[in-house]
Amino acid sequence: MSDDPSGGHTSPTAPAVLISDRQSAPVDVDALASLARRTATTAASSPSRVSGRSTRSAGPPMRKVVSWAIGAIGRLDVRVRDVTDPAAVAISSNSTVVTPGLPAAAVEACLAGDEERAKALAPSGYGAAYAVSKLALARWVRRNAITDEWIGAGIRLNAIAPGVIETPLTAPIKAVPEWYAAYANKNPMRRWGHADEMAGPTVFLLSDAASYVTGTILYADGGWLAADGRFTPPGI
């Protein structure tokens, strides 16, 4: 066991975990990748802690994971420990399935990086633009996971698709009691999810337990989709 800067302990076989947040300035990709290759441990700007298990040797593909995450989101809060078996996990949403009528052209515009066209084509209905962007992300993961740039370089690429989770993004919904209750009652578990409940699926996809898993979208939505998750909030 090794001490980490936060005063806790981590297993010498825990993988890198990249926790992304678009609210801050970018970090130095080269420095971060160098840190990963040296199997050092660091924590930056986030109290989040996730650990897992991995056995294969670290190498240059780690830089691709770091570069992709920063390029896609803009910032990383990072904890790195004995980086091996590089893997990346994107955050999609179950809204990609439960929102009807998402236009394929808008999704393709997102994938092409044409933000203005995507905005013009996205439906104006409740949550539709969000669902379009998350569907584009899910398709990007599936298309790219099997390419030479990803699995060909030894990097597994997957995504998790949460249901309704208590976060700052959903705070305006939670603030309306009727909406909050409606979302909870629609879910078979009769409650909203919590952000820390997404750590388990993420760790699984990063760990050796998922060493034969790539190009997968893992739904973590409390059974929403299994219960036919089509839903229109009250008053919409």
C-alpha positions in Angstrom: 0.0 0.0 0.0 1.2 3.5 -0.8 0.3 6.8 0.8 -1.4 9.3 -1.4 -1.3 13.1 -1.1 -4.8 13.2 0.4 -3.7 11.1 3.3 -5.5 8.0 2.2 -4.1 4.7 0.8 -4.4 3.2 -2.6 -3.7 -0.2 -4.0 -0.5 -0.4 -6.1 -2.7 -1.9 -8.9 -5.3 0.8 -9.1 -5.8 2.3 -12.6 -5.9 5.9 -13.7 -9.2 7.5 -13.2 -9.9 10.7 -15.2 -12.8 12.8 -13.8 -13.8 15.5 -16.2 -15.4 18.8 -15.7 -15.8 21.6 -18.3 -15.9 24.4 -15.8 -12.1 25.2 -15.6 -9.1 25.9 -17.7 -7.2 23.1 -19.5 -4.3 21.3 -18.0 -0.9 20.3 -19.5 -1.5 17.1 -21.5 2.2 16.2 -21.7 2.8 16.7 -18.0 -0.3 14.7 -17.2 0.7 11.8 -19.5 4.2 11.8 -18.1 2.8 11.6 -14.6 0.7 8.7 -15.7 3.6 6.8 -17.2 5.6 7.2 -14.0 2.7 5.7 -12.1 2.6 8.5 -9.7 -0.4 9.6 -7.7 -2.0 13.0 -7.8 -5.3 14.6 -7.1 -6.3 18.0 -8.6 -9.3 20.1 -7.8 -11.6 17.2 -7.0 -12.3 15.1 -3.9 -13.5 12.2 -6.0 -11.7 8.9 -5.4 -12.2 5.8 -7.5 -10.0 2.7 -7.5 -9.8 -0.5 -9.4 -7.5 -3.3 -10.5 -5.3 -3.7 -13.5 -2.3 -5.9 -14.5 -1.0 -5.0 -17.9 2.0 -2.7 -18.4 1.5 1.0 -19.0 2.7 2.8 -22.1 2.3 5.6 -24.6 -1.5 5.0 -25.3 -2.2 6.8 -22.0 -1.4 10.1 -23.7 -4.2 9.5 -26.2 -6.7 9.0 -23.4 -5.6 12.2 -21.7 -5.6 14.2 -24.9 -9.0 12.9 -26.0 -10.6 13.8 -22.7 -9.2 17.3 -22.5 -10.0 17.9 -26.1 -13.6 16.7 -25.7 -14.4 18.4 -22.4 -11.8 21.0 -21.7 -10.4 20.0 -18.3 -9.5 17.0 -16.1 -9.5 16.5 -12.4 -7.1 13.6 -12.2 -6.1 10.8 -9.9 -3.5 8.5 -11.4 -2.0 5.4 -9.8 -0.1 2.7 -11.6 -1.6 3.3 -15.0 -2.0 0.1 -16.9 -4.5 -1.3 -19.5 -5.6 2.2 -20.6 -9.3 2.7 -21.0 -11.7 5.7 -21.4 -15.3 6.1 -20.3 -17.5 8.8 -21.7 -20.8 9.9 -20.1 -23.8 9.5 -22.4 -27.4 9.4 -21.1 -30.5 7.2 -21.3 -32.2 10.2 -22.8 -30.8 8.9 -26.1 -33.3 6.1 -26.0 -36.3 7.6 -24.2 -36.6 10.9 -26.2 -38.6 10.1 -29.4 -38.0 11.7 -32.8 -34.4 12.7 -32.5 -33.4 13.8 -36.0 -30.5 11.8 -37.5 -29.3 14.9 -39.4 -28.8 16.8 -36.1 -26.9 13.8 -34.6 -24.6 13.6 -37.7 -24.0 17.3 -37.5 -22.8 16.9 -34.0 -20.5 14.1 -35.1 -19.1 16.3 -37.9 -18.3 19.0 -35.4 -20.8 21.4 -37.0 -22.3 23.0 -33.9 -24.3 25.7 -35.8 -26.0 23.1 -38.0 -26.7 20.8 -35.1 -28.4 23.7 -33.2 -30.5 24.5 -36.2 -31.6 20.9 -36.7 -32.2 20.0 -33.1 -35.8 19.9 -32.0 -37.1 22.6 -29.7 -38.9 20.3 -27.3 -38.0 19.7 -23.7 -34.5 18.2 -23.4 -34.3 17.3 -27.1 -31.1 19.2 -27.9 -29.4 17.5 -24.9 -30.6 14.1 -26.0 -29.2 14.8 -29.6 -25.8 15.6 -28.2 -25.7 12.6 -25.9 -26.8 10.3 -28.8 -24.0 11.7 -30.9 -21.6 10.9 -28.1 -22.9 7.4 -27.8 -22.5 6.8 -31.5 -19.1 8.3 -31.5 -18.0 5.9 -28.8 -19.3 2.9 -30.7 -17.9 4.0 -34.0 -14.4 4.8 -32.7 -14.0 2.1 -30.0 -13.2 -0.5 -32.7 -10.8 1.6 -34.7 -7.0 1.3 -34.9 -6.7 4.5 -33.0 -8.4 3.1 -30.0 -8.6 -0.7 -29.5 -5.9 -1.1 -32.1 -3.7 1.0 -29.8 -4.7 -1.1 -26.8 -7.3 1.4 -25.4 -10.8 0.3 -24.5 -13.5 2.9 -25.1 -16.9 2.6 -23.5 -19.6 4.9 -22.1 -22.1 4.9 -19.3 -25.6 6.2 -19.8 -27.1 7.5 -16.5 -30.8 8.2 -15.9 -32.0 11.2 -13.9 -29.2 12.1 -11.5 -29.1 14.7 -8.8 -26.4 17.2 -10.1 -26.2 20.9 -10.6 -27.5 20.4 -14.2 -30.8 18.9 -12.9 -31.1 21.3 -9.9 -33.8 23.4 -11.7 -35.9 20.2 -12.1 -35.4 19.2 -8.5 -36.5 22.7 -7.4 -40.0 22.0 -8.8 -41.6 19.5 -6.4 -44.1 18.3 -9.0 -41.3 17.5 -11.5 -39.0 16.0 -8.9 -41.8 13.6 -7.7 -42.8 12.8 -11.2 -39.3 11.7 -12.2 -38.9 9.7 -9.0 -42.2 7.9 -9.4 -41.5 7.1 -13.1 -38.4 5.2 -12.0 -38.9 1.6 -10.8 -36.7 2.4 -7.8 -39.0 5.4 -7.0 -36.1 7.8 -6.6 -33.5 9.8 -8.4 -29.9 8.5 -8.8 -26.9 10.1 -7.1 -23.6 11.1 -8.8 -21.6 8.7 -6.6 -23.7 5.8 -7.9 -22.1 6.3 -11.3 -18.7 5.5 -9.9 -19.3 1.8 -9.8 -20.2 1.4 -13.5 -17.3 3.7 -14.4 -14.8 1.7 -12.3 -16.1 -1.6 -13.8 -15.5 -0.3 -17.4 -12.0 1.0 -16.4 -11.0 -2.2 -14.6 -9.7 -5.7 -15.7 -13.2 -7.0 -14.9 -14.1 -5.3 -18.3 -11.0 -6.3 -20.1 -13.0 -7.8 -23.0 -15.5 -4.9 -23.1 -15.2 -2.1 -25.6 -17.7 -0.1 -27.7 -20.4 -0.7 -25.1 -23.0 1.7 -23.6 -23.8 0.7 -20.1 -27.1 2.0 -18.8 -27.2 3.0 -15.1 -30.7 4.4 -14.8 -32.5 2.5 -12.0 -34.4 0.4 -14.5 -36.0 3.3 -16.3 -35.5 1.8 -19.8 -36.7 -1.6 -18.7 -40.0 0.0 -17.6 -40.5 1.8 -20.9 -38.9 5.1 -20.1 -40.8 7.4 -22.4 -41.7 10.4 -20.3 -43.1 14.0 -20.6 -42.6 16.0 -17.4 -45.7 17.7 -15.9 -46.8 20.9 -17.7 -44.7 20.3 -20.8 
